[in-house]
Amino acid sequence: MPPAVEYIDLAAARAVRVLGRGAMGTVFLVASAADGDSVASQTYALKVFDKRSVAAASASEALRRARWEVTVLETLASSASQAHGGHLPTLLGQAETGELMAWALPYCAGGDLNELRHAMPDRVFSPDAARFYVAEIVSALGDLHAAGIAYRDLKPENVLLRDDGHVTLTDFDLSRLLLPPPKSPSSSTSSSTSSPPPPRRRSRSQLRRILGRSESATTMTSSSSSSSGDDAHNLAWFLNRSENEKLKKAKSARVTPVSKKKKSFCSSPAASGGEKSFSFVGTEEYVAPEVVRGEGHEFAVDWWALGVLVYEMAYGRTPFRGAHRRETFRNVLLREPEFTADSRRRWPELVDLITRLLEKDPARRLGFAGGADEVRSHPFFAGVAWDLIGEVSRPPYIPPPADDDIVAGERFSVVEYFDKLHESPAAAPPPETEEEMTEFLPEF
Ligand SMILES: Nc1ncnc2c1ncn2[C@@H]1O[C@H](COP(=O)(O)OP(=O)(O)OP(=O)(O)O)[C@@H](O)[C@H]1O
């Protein structure tokens, strides 16, 4: 792990390229010339929120959200819970000026799990490859939950691959601090659990408003329903990253209707200390039924999202996706995931894992009672050396060594990049309108 640093001199930060853009900002690959031990001599990802990029009415909320992400990363840094292999990012440093807020994270050279899936034959992972990645994600979620953080945005695009091929979760602006789950003495099954407190359901009209809020479909490119062949390890063409960029799926639509106007059905306890959150956030294909229903939710939403993710890894599509949001949510509430007869016969443990994670009643869901330990003890993971995961297990795919750009490519100033955007407004992305921003704002 690179050493933690506390301060980044933004004026000196030189970027090799833009790694990605999201609702919260632009992520740069920074690889400045070596000048000692400072962060400026390292290669790292710098996430930058431009305070000028949002409409004034939304600026304070957006800034609060950026700060929240840094707070979560700081919480992780001070948490002793990363016991199973360090699959959560290390906050390397941060900086803030009048215009920009920035924080540095280790650079993940291997892209994300969604890109990698698209590089697979039939766009699905073999059960062995899936087991490797899912085991590391379970470890990451276990560490997060132990730190009292519900992730609430698990999806393949947020699972990044480090240069050693192991995974790191990213994007914590929708995360929520809750009371950590009590330690379970054993990995008991969910059937022995008590029921959760009485749910606070949405009224029928509130539910109708949510279901009817948008008819736009998410963008998914893969529709294969066959399971992986044994050649899923053939990743040769994935090494051609520029080719792979063309296949990158558009980010799944996020669901965060939390504008002030809509708070009537987003009432929540305080940001920390509450055992449940009532806000309505996530990405629609991964959102758990209790979130759609407006019941209080907690760590179990992450185990639901894991079930969706495992299904997608195995089948090349998410299990509940409808033609539009209303249909997706209806499917989440009412439909059971479909499995091919072939996969039931060949990989019964995988099918059982998905079925138990996609249990609609959170109190009966795998992981609800016994947390990550309960998930780890599922037969699908038989043989996984949990204590050594991240150290000795061999990733199915190792990204190529640092590209030439990092070693000798041109650099540009991060500060000037944003200044230029605002000098020539035509080149700048339009500021978010208040309505657009309401899609992104987490409730605090
Ligand atoms: N540490 C990293 N290493 C390499 N690439 C990264 C890293 N962090 C982020 N990226 C790239 O930048 C993109 C945007 O990052 P991220 O998802 O954190 O931003 P965001 O603004 O929070 O996005 P969202 O719209 O999902 O909230 C990612 O999809 C990924 O491609």
The ligand as a MOL file (V3000), in Angstrom:
LIG
                    3D

  0  0  0     0  0            999 V3000
M  V30 BEGIN CTAB
M  V30 COUNTS 31 33 0 0 0
M  V30 BEGIN ATOM
M  V30 1 N -9.0550 4.6520 -8.3810 0
M  V30 2 C -9.3840 4.6210 -9.6800 0
M  V30 3 N -8.5570 4.0800 -10.5870 0
M  V30 4 C -8.8970 4.0480 -11.9040 0
M  V30 5 N -10.0350 4.5550 -12.4040 0
M  V30 6 C -10.8930 5.1290 -11.5380 0
M  V30 7 C -10.6220 5.1870 -10.1330 0
M  V30 8 N -11.6590 5.8000 -9.5250 0
M  V30 9 C -12.5360 6.1020 -10.4870 0
M  V30 10 N -12.0970 5.7050 -11.7020 0
M  V30 11 C -12.7930 5.8580 -12.9900 0
M  V30 12 O -13.5540 7.0520 -12.9620 0
M  V30 13 C -14.9470 6.7570 -13.1390 0
M  V30 14 C -15.7810 7.6960 -12.2670 0
M  V30 15 O -15.4300 7.4420 -10.9130 0
M  V30 16 P -16.5150 7.3790 -9.7650 0
M  V30 17 O -17.5320 6.3270 -10.0940 0
M  V30 18 O -15.8070 7.2700 -8.4610 0
M  V30 19 O -17.1270 8.8220 -9.9350 0
M  V30 20 P -18.5210 9.3640 -9.4790 0
M  V30 21 O -18.5700 10.7880 -9.8830 0
M  V30 22 O -18.7100 9.0870 -8.0300 0
M  V30 23 O -19.5070 8.4960 -10.3330 0
M  V30 24 P -21.0510 8.2720 -10.0970 0
M  V30 25 O -21.7360 8.9970 -11.1940 0
M  V30 26 O -21.2260 6.7720 -10.1930 0
M  V30 27 O -21.3690 8.8220 -8.7300 0
M  V30 28 C -15.0880 5.2910 -12.7830 0
M  V30 29 O -16.1590 4.6970 -13.4750 0
M  V30 30 C -13.7530 4.7190 -13.2210 0
M  V30 31 O -13.7980 4.4490 -14.6110 0
M  V30 END ATOM
M  V30 BEGIN BOND
M  V30 1 1 1 2
M  V30 2 1 2 3
M  V30 3 2 2 7
M  V30 4 2 3 4
M  V30 5 1 4 5
M  V30 6 2 5 6
M  V30 7 1 6 7
M  V30 8 1 6 10
M  V30 9 1 7 8
M  V30 10 2 8 9
M  V30 11 1 9 10
M  V30 12 1 10 11
M  V30 13 1 11 12
M  V30 14 1 11 30
M  V30 15 1 12 13
M  V30 16 1 13 14
M  V30 17 1 13 28
M  V30 18 1 14 15
M  V30 19 1 15 16
M  V30 20 2 16 17
M  V30 21 1 16 18
M  V30 22 1 16 19
M  V30 23 1 19 20
M  V30 24 2 20 21
M  V30 25 1 20 22
M  V30 26 1 20 23
M  V30 27 1 23 24
M  V30 28 2 24 25
M  V30 29 1 24 26
M  V30 30 1 24 27
M  V30 31 1 28 29
M  V30 32 1 28 30
M  V30 33 1 30 31
M  V30 END BOND
M  V30 END CTAB
M  END
